[in-house]
Amino acid sequence: MVKILVTGGDGRFAQELKKISSRYNFIFRNKKKLDILSIKSIKKEVNKFKPKILLHLAGLSRPMNIHDKKISKSIDLNIIGTANLVKVCSEKKIKIIFFSTSYVYPGTKGNYKENDSLLPWNNYGWSKLGAESSVQMYKNSLIIRACMTEEPFAHKFAFTNVKSNFIFHNQFAHLLIKVINKKGIINIGGKSQTIYNFAKKTKNVKKKISTGELPLKMDMNLNKLKKFLNK
């Protein structure tokens, strides 16, 4: 079985990935066992397990305002940590798969393709784009621009005027398995629809609201993903 070393092994998405049986041998490491801010720690785990692929799930995400309040932490965990992993992977000739976000797109026109211009609309997006820069320098890599969330939907309200590609973690995990051997950049998410239309399927959502503070057209074009899945 192909060994895949996974950072962020205690995270929400990693928990769903653990439930999937596949031909891959996922080795999950939490931050105590693999510190992405320490080259020494990264090399220790890589030398121990000798993976063919490193799946990078660790990083800082929510709450979104933490990237404004604690910029240094955001830079360390999302940009510098990712760059450290790329350094080791390039040295050891290990493929790296990095989870980025749909937030690297401007969110003004929607239907974003992988080669469209990028302009993050918040600091979280900038931290992920900063991380992408180091990954793009290493050609044995896959950048996944993701739009996913846990099930059930985490909020009691959802926006009726914001369009995105949300998909639940468990569904996303199955898609990941199908693109692991790809390289380059790929958008992965669900159907383009308003956040409310996505979230209303769960009983947790009690209220629909609109917003004037967020980009309204954040959905991505998934044609590249569809081509991969149809091969």
KOLKOLGU-80301 format. One line per field, with one value per residue (C-alpha): x, y, z; residue number from 1; residue in one letter. Coordinates in steps of 0.05 Angstrom, whole numbers, plus 5000, padded with zeros to 4 digits. Example, Ala and Ser with C-alpha at 12.3 -4.5 7.8 and 13.67 -1.06 7.14 Angstrom:
<nodes>
px = (5246_5273)
py = (4910_4979)
pz = (5156_5143)
n = (1_2)
res = (a_s)
</nodes>
This chain:
<nodes>
px = (5000_5023_5043_5015_5039_4984_4995_4938_4917_4871_4833_4760_4774_4826_4773_4729_4788_4802_4734_4749_4781_4825_4887_4927_4961_4946_4993_4961_5006_4983_5023_5057_5085_5098_5112_5108_5148_5207_5248_5279_5210_5188_5251_5245_5174_5192_5253_5213_5155_5186_5121_5111_5062_5054_4983_4985_4921_4951_4943_4901_4830_4773_4751_4766_4782_4841_4880_4869_4880_4941_4976_5042_5006_4972_5037_5073_5022_4997_5056_5121_5097_5077_5144_5181_5144_5159_5233_5235_5191_5234_5297_5268_5231_5164_5100_5062_4987_4966_4896_4885_4818_4768_4781_4842_4794_4765_4692_4666_4647_4641_4655_4729_4776_4843_4882_4840_4871_4876_4860_4842_4788_4810_4874_4857_4858_4923_4955_4934_4959_5025_5030_5011_5071_5120_5082_5079_5156_5158_5129_5117_5056_4980_4944_4871_4829_4775_4706_4682_4651_4632_4563_4516_4526_4558_4514_4441_4436_4459_4466_4416_4457_4526_4541_4594_4612_4605_4609_4611_4676_4655_4637_4701_4743_4718_4735_4805_4819_4803_4852_4911_4954_4943_4990_4980_4920_4848_4784_4744_4675_4602_4546_4547_4490_4475_4500_4429_4407_4465_4456_4380_4385_4410_4364_4413_4398_4339_4346_4363_4397_4433_4499_4533_4600_4623_4638_4574_4601_4653_4636_4689_4688_4693_4702_4774_4751_4695_4745_4789_4730_4705_4773)
py = (5000_5070_5106_5176_5217_5264_5328_5354_5284_5308_5357_5354_5330_5279_5247_5235_5210_5158_5127_5111_5046_5051_5023_5078_5072_5138_5153_5208_5253_5308_5371_5337_5283_5326_5399_5434_5493_5447_5420_5370_5344_5338_5301_5254_5231_5227_5185_5141_5125_5137_5159_5167_5225_5277_5303_5371_5384_5422_5497_5553_5564_5584_5631_5675_5737_5701_5716_5790_5787_5740_5753_5722_5657_5655_5667_5614_5559_5570_5599_5581_5512_5495_5521_5477_5416_5434_5440_5370_5339_5368_5343_5273_5272_5262_5286_5339_5350_5417_5438_5510_5546_5577_5641_5655_5676_5747_5724_5778_5739_5666_5603_5610_5565_5542_5589_5651_5711_5707_5761_5736_5776_5763_5746_5673_5672_5710_5661_5603_5638_5651_5576_5560_5600_5552_5491_5516_5519_5444_5408_5341_5371_5378_5440_5429_5492_5467_5488_5442_5441_5392_5359_5383_5455_5492_5554_5567_5616_5615_5668_5670_5717_5684_5630_5577_5503_5476_5401_5360_5331_5259_5271_5310_5252_5205_5257_5264_5190_5196_5253_5234_5214_5280_5340_5415_5453_5430_5460_5412_5425_5412_5441_5516_5544_5594_5576_5574_5524_5479_5486_5481_5406_5402_5413_5460_5519_5559_5625_5652_5720_5763_5799_5859_5845_5783_5770_5744_5699_5653_5590_5553_5519_5443_5421_5398_5355_5325_5307_5271_5233_5211_5182)
pz = (5000_4984_5048_5058_5117_5140_5180_5222_5240_5296_5251_5229_5159_5181_5225_5164_5123_5177_5164_5091_5072_5010_4978_5013_5080_5115_5173_5215_5257_5304_5320_5380_5335_5274_5285_5218_5246_5259_5201_5250_5269_5197_5176_5236_5216_5142_5156_5203_5156_5087_5055_4980_4992_5046_5054_5088_5128_5187_5193_5221_5196_5241_5269_5209_5250_5283_5219_5233_5308_5307_5241_5265_5283_5215_5179_5220_5214_5144_5106_5141_5163_5091_5064_5114_5089_5016_5033_5063_5009_4953_4987_4997_4930_4964_4932_4973_4970_4999_5019_4999_4996_4948_4987_4943_4888_4890_4897_4850_4787_4806_4766_4779_4740_4767_4721_4736_4771_4846_4897_4967_5002_5073_5112_5114_5038_5037_5085_5041_4978_5012_5026_4954_4930_4961_4938_4866_4865_4874_4813_4849_4882_4881_4906_4923_4927_4973_4994_5049_5118_5172_5177_5203_5182_5240_5241_5255_5197_5125_5070_5014_4970_4973_4922_4936_4927_4997_5006_5070_5095_5085_5012_5001_5029_4975_4921_4949_4941_4867_4853_4898_4839_4802_4801_4791_4817_4822_4850_4892_4921_4910_4868_4856_4898_4953_5021_5047_4994_5014_5089_5093_5085_5156_5215_5249_5203_5231_5195_5126_5120_5068_5075_5045_5076_5039_4965_4934_4879_4910_4870_4831_4763_4773_4701_4713_4772_4729_4675_4725_4754_4685_4664)
n = (1_2_3_4_5_6_7_8_9_10_11_12_13_14_15_16_17_18_19_20_21_22_23_24_25_26_27_28_29_30_31_32_33_34_35_36_37_38_39_40_41_42_43_44_45_46_47_48_49_50_51_52_53_54_55_56_57_58_59_60_61_62_63_64_65_66_67_68_69_70_71_72_73_74_75_76_77_78_79_80_81_82_83_84_85_86_87_88_89_90_91_92_93_94_95_96_97_98_99_100_101_102_103_104_105_106_107_108_109_110_111_112_113_114_115_116_117_118_119_120_121_122_123_124_125_126_127_128_129_130_131_132_133_134_135_136_137_138_139_140_141_142_143_144_145_146_147_148_149_150_151_152_153_154_155_156_157_158_159_160_161_162_163_164_165_166_167_168_169_170_171_172_173_174_175_176_177_178_179_180_181_182_183_184_185_186_187_188_189_190_191_192_193_194_195_196_197_198_199_200_201_202_203_204_205_206_207_208_209_210_211_212_213_214_215_216_217_218_219_220_221_222_223_224_225_226_227_228_229_230_231)
res = (m_v_k_i_l_v_t_g_g_d_g_r_f_a_q_e_l_k_k_i_s_s_r_y_n_f_i_f_r_n_k_k_k_l_d_i_l_s_i_k_s_i_k_k_e_v_n_k_f_k_p_k_i_l_l_h_l_a_g_l_s_r_p_m_n_i_h_d_k_k_i_s_k_s_i_d_l_n_i_i_g_t_a_n_l_v_k_v_c_s_e_k_k_i_k_i_i_f_f_s_t_s_y_v_y_p_g_t_k_g_n_y_k_e_n_d_s_l_l_p_w_n_n_y_g_w_s_k_l_g_a_e_s_s_v_q_m_y_k_n_s_l_i_i_r_a_c_m_t_e_e_p_f_a_h_k_f_a_f_t_n_v_k_s_n_f_i_f_h_n_q_f_a_h_l_l_i_k_v_i_n_k_k_g_i_i_n_i_g_g_k_s_q_t_i_y_n_f_a_k_k_t_k_n_v_k_k_k_i_s_t_g_e_l_p_l_k_m_d_m_n_l_n_k_l_k_k_f_l_n_k)
</nodes>
